[in-house]
Amino acid sequence: MRQLQLDIEPQLDARISDFSGPGWGPVIDAVRQLHAGLMNRFYIYGGAGTGKSHLLSAICDSYLEIGKSAIKVSLLELLDAPIEAITSLENYDLVALDDIEAISGVPHWQKAVFHLINSNNEGGGQLVFSSRFAPIELKLELPDLQSRLTQAVSVRVPSGHSYADRHALLTSVLSRRGVHFDQQITEYLLLHGPHQTSTLLQTVDQLEKLLKGEKTKLSNATLKQIYALIDEYRT
């Protein structure tokens, strides 16, 4: 049920267990409430690159694992699609709408999302939204939609500046993938690498490709190459 005839955001490699740092506690607590059916609308917000899209992918994956239908869609990517396409989402158990701020200034898409909320609610479905802005900061022309989003349970995601959050994320992701980085690389990545969650994960992906099959002790030349790669991703 992941494939629709519209621009669907590709699923990122993410699991709920990745977000194990202390700063992610309130977010994961809310996700547990979502799973328990204690809320039907959940809104996360935070700056660009803070891992919102990865979290939405992880939430969808957690629903698919228990046999429910779930899909993540970037509204930024969806704007050029026929507006009727959004009706394809009505029958999913969970719909994750990324980049909700993209529909600011686009009233017809605001109406479409409002109708999706209504139909989803009537069908017993759940919705997750993400944005760079808190619900009250959204500048939407449709007051009813603004009201619905403001009523959702909303949580700000961590900025990534916490070393403990980055360490927990890196440890969880590497363990899940069965990947081991030399301690020198891990330390350099955590101390000198990017703080933002999405960029940190992109760096891990590149390092994993670079180090694939590396069995022997790393040479100084290889370490310099790795440090240079990490420096390129630094924010």
Summary of the structure (lengths in Angstrom):
residues: 235
radius of gyration: 19.1
end to end distance: 36.2
largest distance: 61.2
contacts: 734
relative contact order: 0.16
helix: 54%
strand: 11%
